[in-house]
Amino acid sequence: MHIEYLAHSAFYLLSAKGTAILIDPYDPAIGYGAITRRCDALLISHEHHDHNYFPAVSGRTRVLRPQAASLTVNEVTVKGIMTDHDAFSGERRGINIVYCLTMDGIRVCHLGDLGHILTDEQVREIGPVDVLLIPVGGHHTIDGKAAKEVTSQLAPKIVIPMHYRTGQLKRDEFPLDEVAGFTENQPSVEKSPSSLLEMTPESLPKAMKIVVLNYTF
């Protein structure tokens, strides 16, 4: 499978058979370049403009809006798990959907704008995770410290941080922390010059590794 980090919380996943999944495309008004991608399914974790920008999609596609739901697209299965966008049962920012995908024998979990430590029941619902896409910037989501705890809860093989401060993101609207708040003092961190990561079940590391991808836009 092929994972591309577009920017912010937006990812493009492509299976070996060509099934394409786009997750949380952003409005380019936030500072990153515009996304235009063909996809078989669009997954939206919650209805904020930095995660639900429909013009990013070209052609016809199936859509999962913010609700706990399941979807099968060709050979790819998707499961949505209800969580909250804040630590106050959703009272301040509403709901957030965690999406778990199985693609090419690899389990990928995109946490959207998770705002709290997972409950034991949510961890059971998510199940085994090979690749975890996790917000780390704080303020609107969990911060680096909480992200470390959530990572321990899910015990993935590869962790890709997202939703953190960069030079392009508009800081007035998104006063996020830098990725270092999550990666510092972690035992295995790889900073990649590429926005792409290709993997098979056989290539997954035995011990957890954090991969900080560059972003496409």
ZANU-99908 format. One line per 5 residues: for each residue y, x, z of C-alpha. Coordinates in Angstrom, 3 decimals. Layout:
# residues N
Y,X,Z ~ ...
//
This chain:
# residues 217
0.000,0.000,0.000 ~ 3.613,0.954,-0.560 ~ 6.390,0.364,2.011 ~ 10.020,0.838,1.022 ~ 12.814,0.792,3.592
15.737,-0.823,1.753 ~ 18.152,-0.613,4.736 ~ 18.956,-2.326,8.043 ~ 15.872,-4.548,8.606 ~ 14.992,-5.089,4.947
11.633,-3.854,3.677 ~ 9.787,-4.204,0.386 ~ 5.996,-4.101,0.552 ~ 3.811,-3.734,-2.535 ~ 0.032,-3.983,-2.556
-2.345,-2.020,-4.766 ~ -2.827,-5.195,-6.842 ~ 0.919,-5.670,-7.302 ~ 1.661,-8.404,-4.735 ~ 5.245,-7.931,-3.515
6.669,-9.059,-0.162 ~ 10.380,-8.844,0.691 ~ 11.383,-9.089,4.364 ~ 14.843,-9.809,5.818 ~ 17.188,-8.951,2.912
20.785,-8.472,4.056 ~ 24.132,-9.628,2.697 ~ 25.704,-6.500,1.119 ~ 28.938,-7.390,2.938 ~ 27.474,-5.578,5.970
27.957,-2.250,4.192 ~ 24.750,-1.406,2.322 ~ 24.172,-1.699,-1.421 ~ 22.983,-4.951,-2.995 ~ 19.254,-5.696,-3.166
17.684,-7.324,-6.229 ~ 13.905,-7.442,-6.123 ~ 11.093,-9.478,-7.628 ~ 8.727,-10.690,-4.949 ~ 5.846,-13.094,-4.498
7.007,-14.047,-1.000 ~ 10.255,-13.763,0.955 ~ 10.002,-13.616,4.748 ~ 13.056,-14.405,6.894 ~ 12.906,-13.709,10.611
16.035,-15.694,11.521 ~ 19.086,-17.287,9.937 ~ 21.748,-14.579,10.220 ~ 23.438,-13.204,7.120 ~ 22.130,-9.693,7.636
18.555,-11.037,7.349 ~ 18.520,-14.102,5.061 ~ 20.352,-13.152,1.846 ~ 18.594,-15.194,-0.859 ~ 20.484,-13.697,-3.863
18.439,-10.533,-3.254 ~ 15.445,-12.286,-4.842 ~ 14.988,-12.393,-8.586 ~ 12.674,-14.990,-10.136 ~ 10.605,-17.631,-8.364
9.086,-16.863,-4.999 ~ 7.520,-18.493,-1.967 ~ 9.627,-18.465,1.193 ~ 8.824,-18.454,4.900 ~ 11.869,-19.542,6.879
12.254,-19.001,10.631 ~ 9.306,-20.903,11.978 ~ 5.893,-19.898,13.250 ~ 3.802,-20.282,10.114 ~ 1.047,-18.748,8.059
0.940,-17.966,4.365 ~ -1.523,-16.456,1.920 ~ -0.115,-14.882,-1.237 ~ -2.819,-13.641,-3.575 ~ -4.777,-11.180,-1.405
-2.057,-10.799,1.261 ~ -2.087,-12.859,4.462 ~ 1.002,-13.466,6.604 ~ 1.226,-14.862,10.126 ~ 4.441,-15.777,11.943
4.769,-15.602,15.723 ~ 7.619,-17.302,17.575 ~ 9.797,-15.062,19.766 ~ 13.470,-15.034,20.808 ~ 16.519,-13.202,19.486
17.700,-12.534,23.059 ~ 16.357,-12.085,26.579 ~ 17.475,-15.586,27.633 ~ 14.822,-17.764,25.958 ~ 16.910,-17.985,22.788
19.905,-19.614,24.487 ~ 22.399,-17.040,23.119 ~ 21.080,-16.125,19.662 ~ 18.243,-18.536,18.922 ~ 14.701,-17.892,17.767
13.193,-14.921,15.979 ~ 9.948,-14.784,14.010 ~ 7.667,-11.759,14.140 ~ 5.685,-11.444,10.900 ~ 2.234,-9.864,10.787
0.841,-9.048,7.349 ~ -2.523,-7.798,6.220 ~ -2.196,-5.868,2.958 ~ -4.780,-3.493,1.454 ~ -6.666,-3.451,4.753
-3.575,-2.415,6.747 ~ -1.934,-4.580,9.428 ~ 1.877,-4.444,9.305 ~ 4.078,-6.055,11.968 ~ 7.808,-6.673,11.341
9.558,-7.610,14.596 ~ 12.733,-9.019,13.034 ~ 15.571,-9.123,15.569 ~ 13.345,-9.205,18.631 ~ 15.515,-9.483,21.732
13.043,-9.002,24.578 ~ 9.859,-7.338,25.772 ~ 6.834,-9.209,24.435 ~ 4.827,-11.509,26.693 ~ 1.101,-10.973,27.106
0.483,-14.079,25.006 ~ 2.700,-12.795,22.182 ~ 0.877,-9.456,22.229 ~ -2.433,-11.328,21.892 ~ -1.051,-13.438,19.028
0.175,-10.352,17.171 ~ -3.152,-8.592,17.618 ~ -3.985,-5.113,16.271 ~ -1.109,-3.303,14.524 ~ -1.371,-0.329,12.183
2.285,-0.126,11.099 ~ 5.096,-1.395,13.325 ~ 8.598,-2.069,11.966 ~ 10.764,-2.249,15.081 ~ 14.501,-2.752,15.812
15.926,-0.047,18.072 ~ 19.723,-0.391,17.912 ~ 20.334,-2.647,20.920 ~ 23.288,-5.048,21.349 ~ 21.794,-7.679,18.984
18.150,-6.677,19.579 ~ 16.075,-4.555,21.922 ~ 17.432,-1.039,22.415 ~ 15.622,2.283,22.213 ~ 14.262,2.091,25.759
12.889,-1.426,25.316 ~ 11.543,-0.495,21.871 ~ 9.496,2.274,23.493 ~ 7.987,-0.303,25.846 ~ 7.192,-2.740,23.016
5.628,0.108,21.056 ~ 3.384,0.829,24.041 ~ 2.439,-2.848,24.213 ~ 1.286,-2.925,20.577 ~ -0.105,0.639,20.232
0.422,1.053,16.463 ~ -0.592,4.091,14.435 ~ 2.752,4.377,12.579 ~ 6.155,3.235,13.889 ~ 9.131,2.818,11.546
12.432,2.162,13.363 ~ 15.016,-0.192,11.825 ~ 18.262,-2.023,12.658 ~ 20.246,0.945,14.028 ~ 23.621,2.577,13.384
24.193,4.482,10.135 ~ 27.272,5.732,8.327 ~ 27.247,2.759,5.948 ~ 26.787,-0.117,8.374 ~ 30.008,-1.864,9.408
30.337,-0.917,13.064 ~ 32.838,-3.610,14.061 ~ 30.297,-6.317,13.268 ~ 27.222,-4.297,14.247 ~ 28.019,-1.904,17.135
24.465,-0.587,17.217 ~ 23.008,2.528,18.811 ~ 21.742,5.409,16.718 ~ 18.042,5.880,16.056 ~ 17.976,8.875,18.428
18.012,6.467,21.369 ~ 14.458,5.605,20.373 ~ 13.145,8.851,18.918 ~ 14.400,11.334,21.522 ~ 11.669,12.785,23.754
8.977,11.100,21.683 ~ 5.974,13.348,20.978 ~ 5.541,12.901,17.213 ~ 8.582,12.148,15.034 ~ 8.833,12.728,11.293
12.207,12.352,9.566 ~ 11.558,11.648,5.908 ~ 14.058,12.275,3.081 ~ 12.407,9.380,1.231 ~ 12.683,5.626,1.706
9.067,5.209,0.538 ~ 5.806,5.481,2.409 ~ 2.408,5.134,0.744 ~ -0.767,4.734,2.760 ~ -4.369,3.630,2.819
-6.515,2.751,5.841 ~ -8.068,6.204,5.574 ~ -4.703,7.986,5.635 ~ -3.469,6.374,8.873 ~ -3.026,8.913,11.689
-5.361,8.855,14.684 ~ -2.496,9.354,17.133 ~ 0.744,7.368,16.955 ~ 3.468,8.815,14.735 ~ 7.095,7.715,14.362
8.403,7.941,10.805 ~ 12.178,7.658,10.346 ~ 12.591,6.699,6.710 ~ 15.713,7.232,4.667 ~ 17.088,3.983,3.242
17.258,3.052,-0.443 ~ 20.678,1.420,-0.445
//
